[in-house]
């Protein structure tokens, strides 16, 4: 889907792009790539930017949905992120990437290897707000997950006149009220009958 094939000649940007910081917007959001076949959501991952595929023109191609294609893009100056990587799923290859918004609705994506003298510039367009995502999220909604709490083993307990004690279970799994003398065995987590002291 992404073809940051490295050109042998240097890419020079026209003067139109030389003074756009006053109009630049955030690089985060959902962008339709230069081919028009995929959409990437760029989000903040810690202090850097990363991006995943969230829309595919070919809805039958579910395999590509959710793949991370941008990572570790760092803010290097106002409205410019660099030093990260971009992944081309079709070639199974990674390249260095620079991201720079060009106004509120366009994003310049510069793919390069080693030196920016050998690079390819792609212009992505901001996706419409009602874009139907392939990852099941509602348009314009970013899902966040709360960290899972570790589960704790639960021990069945029963109330007795002497306070709360572990219940006694038989081999068949049915509970019986403790009779006579019992002893709690922590290795198996229950009480067992024992001879009463004389």
N, C-alpha and C positions, 0 to 999 in steps of 0.2 A: 504494500500500500504506500509506503513512504520510500521515495527513491532519491535519497541524498547522494546520487552518483556524482563523484567528484570530477569537476571539469578540469581540463588541463590548463585553461587560461584563467586569469584572475577575474573575479566578478567585481565590477565597479558600480556603485550605486549612483543613480542620477541625483542631481542637486535637489530634487524634490524631497528626498529623504534626509537631507543633511540637517534640517532644522525643524524637526517635528516634535521635540520634547514638550513643547507647549500644548500639543494636541494629544499627546500619548495618554493611553489609558492603561489599566491593569492588564497583565498578561494572563491572569486567571480567568476561568470561564470555559465554555465549550466552543471549540473552533472546528469548522469544516476545513479539511486539509486541501492542498492545492489540486488534488485530483478530483475532488468532489465526491469521492467514494467512501470517506470515513470521517468521523467526528471524534475529536480528542478533548477530554476535559482536563484542563490544567488547574492544579490546586496547589496550595502551600503544603509542603511536607517538611515540617519543622521550619527551618529558616530558608530552605531551598524550594524550588518548584519541581513538580513531577506531573506526568500526564498519562492517562489511560484512555483506551478506545471505549467510547460510550454510544456510538452510533455507526451503523453500517448501511450504505445505500442498498446493498444486497442483503435483505433481511434474512435470507436463508443461510447466510454465512455466519452462523452464531459462534463458530470456533474462534474468531478473532476478537469477540467482545470481551472487554475487561483486561486485555493485554496491556501491560505498562510499556509505553513507547518513548517516554521522556523521563529523565531522572537527574537529580543532583544539580539542576541549573541554579547557579548562585548569583545573587545581585552584585554586579560589579560597578555599576553607576546608575544614576537615575534612569529608570525605565529600560534597563538592559540587564539581562541574565545570561551568563556564559559559564563555561567550564563544566557543563553537564553533558548528557549523552542523549542521542535519539536512536531508536531501534527501527530497523526496516524488517518487518516480519517476513516479507517475501524473499529477502536475501539472507535472513538470519544474520544480520550484521549490525554493528553499532558504530556510530560516528559521533564526533563532538558536535555540540549544538550551541547556538546563540539565539536568544529570543528577544525581540524588540517590538512592542506595540507601535503601530503606525496609525494613529488616531484611535477612536473608540471601537472600530469595527474590523480592523485588519491587524494581523500579526506577521512580522517578518521572521521566518525561521531559516537560519543559516546553518546548513550542515557542512561540516568540514572534517578533514583528517589531518591532524598535525598542524598544518598552517592554513590560515584563511585565504592564502593565495590560491589554494586548490579547494574550491567550495562550490556549493549550489545554494542559491537563494530561492526560497519558496514563500509565497504569500498565502496565508490562511485567512479565512473570513469568519467572523463571529457567527455562531449558529443562532437560528431563531429561537425565541423563548419557548415555543411550543414543540420543539424537536422531540420526536418519540425515541427515547433511548432504548438501546438493546439490553441494558443491564437491569431493567425492571424498575429503576427509580423514576419518580415523577419528574416531569420537566421542571428545571430550575431548583430541584431539591437535591442537596447533598446528604447522603446517609452517614450518620456517625454511629459507631457502636461503643457501648459502654464496656469497659473491661470486665471479663467474666470473673465472678467470685469463686474461689476454690470451694468445692463441696466438702462438707464435713460428714463423717460417718455418723449415722443416727443410731442411738441405742435405745431399745424399748425399755421403758421403766414403768413400774406400777407403784401406786401409793400403798403403804402399809402403816400400821399404827406407830411403828418406830421411825417413820420418815420415808424418804424416797429410796428404793432399792431396785437394782436390776431385776427384771422378771425372770422366772424360771421357765425354760422351754423343754419339751420332751423331744425325742428323736423325730416324731411325726410332725413337729412344728407347732403343736397346739400348746397354749400356755396353761399352766396349772398353778394354783396358789401354793406358795411355799409351805411345806409341812415339816415338822420336826426341826432339825438343825440343818443349816445350809452354809455354804462357803462360796464367796465370789471368786471366780477364776478369771483374771484379766485376759489371759491368752485366748479364751474363747468368748469372753464378753458376757458371761451369764453366771448364775448361781447353780450349784449342784448340791444334792443332798449329801450330808456327811454324818457319821455316827456322832451322837451327842456325847459330850464328856460326862463321865459318871462320877 
